[in-house]
Amino acid sequence: MSCIDLFDVAEQLSQVTLVVASDGLWDLWQYKDVLQYPLGQPPPASTAEVFTPLGTLVEETRKQGEELFGEQADNITAILVCYDVKPQ
């Protein structure tokens, strides 16, 4: 688990992308591996721009879970939050 106080680093950031997910995702991925997906990079102009990379991540997780665990694979829930730290 990671904990970062955004107030402490706000001056260094222009945006924040937060991935909140169940263990169905985190049991198969390390944080650095999830960052290979363009989640919120560049900042999305529409909801559709968020669904494509998040959907790809969830689908890859589902496939990998089925390969490793068969019918015992865990469910996957993922929420992606993208927001600007500095108002425009």
C-alpha positions as CSV (number, residue, x, y, z in Angstrom):
1,M,0.0,0.0,0.0
2,S,1.2,3.5,-0.8
3,C,0.3,6.7,1.0
4,I,1.3,10.2,-0.4
5,D,0.1,13.4,1.1
6,L,-0.8,15.4,-2.0
7,F,-0.5,18.7,-0.1
8,D,3.2,17.9,0.4
9,V,3.9,17.4,-3.3
10,A,1.2,19.6,-4.9
11,E,3.7,22.2,-6.2
12,Q,5.5,19.4,-8.1
13,L,2.3,18.1,-9.8
14,S,0.1,19.3,-12.6
15,Q,-2.3,16.4,-12.4
16,V,-3.0,13.3,-10.4
17,T,-4.3,9.9,-11.6
18,L,-5.6,7.6,-8.9
19,V,-6.2,3.9,-9.5
20,V,-8.5,2.4,-6.9
21,A,-8.9,-1.4,-7.5
22,S,-9.7,-4.6,-5.8
23,D,-7.3,-7.4,-5.0
24,G,-8.4,-9.1,-8.2
25,L,-6.2,-6.5,-10.0
26,W,-3.4,-5.9,-7.4
27,D,-2.8,-9.6,-6.8
28,L,-1.6,-9.9,-10.4
29,W,0.1,-6.5,-10.9
30,Q,2.7,-4.4,-9.2
31,Y,2.1,-0.6,-9.1
32,K,4.9,0.0,-11.6
33,D,3.3,-2.5,-14.1
34,V,0.0,-0.7,-14.0
35,L,1.8,2.5,-14.9
36,Q,2.7,1.1,-18.3
37,Y,-1.0,1.7,-19.3
38,P,-1.6,5.3,-20.4
39,L,-4.1,5.9,-17.6
40,G,-4.8,9.7,-17.5
41,Q,-1.7,10.5,-19.7
42,P,-2.2,12.9,-21.3
43,P,-5.1,14.3,-19.2
44,P,-8.3,12.9,-20.8
45,A,-10.5,15.2,-22.7
46,S,-13.5,12.8,-22.4
47,T,-14.7,9.8,-20.5
48,A,-14.1,7.6,-23.5
49,E,-10.4,8.4,-23.4
50,V,-10.3,6.9,-19.9
51,F,-12.3,3.7,-20.7
52,T,-10.0,2.4,-23.4
53,P,-6.8,2.1,-21.4
54,L,-8.6,1.1,-18.2
55,G,-10.7,-1.5,-20.2
56,T,-7.4,-2.9,-21.6
57,L,-5.9,-3.2,-18.2
58,V,-9.0,-5.0,-16.7
59,E,-9.2,-7.3,-19.7
60,E,-5.5,-8.2,-19.5
61,T,-6.0,-8.8,-15.7
62,R,-9.0,-11.1,-16.4
63,K,-7.1,-13.1,-19.0
64,Q,-4.1,-13.5,-16.7
65,G,-6.3,-14.4,-13.8
66,E,-8.0,-17.1,-15.8
67,E,-4.7,-18.6,-17.0
68,L,-3.3,-18.7,-13.5
69,F,-6.4,-19.7,-11.5
70,G,-9.1,-20.9,-13.9
71,E,-12.5,-20.7,-12.4
72,Q,-11.0,-19.7,-9.1
73,A,-9.9,-16.3,-10.5
74,D,-10.8,-13.3,-8.4
75,N,-13.2,-10.7,-9.6
76,I,-11.9,-7.3,-10.7
77,T,-13.1,-3.9,-9.8
78,A,-11.3,-0.8,-10.9
79,I,-11.9,3.0,-10.6
80,L,-9.8,5.6,-12.3
81,V,-9.8,9.2,-11.1
82,C,-8.0,11.9,-13.1
83,Y,-7.9,15.5,-12.0
84,D,-5.9,18.6,-12.4
85,V,-4.0,19.7,-9.3
86,K,-3.7,23.3,-10.4
87,P,-6.8,25.1,-11.6
88,Q,-6.6,26.6,-15.0
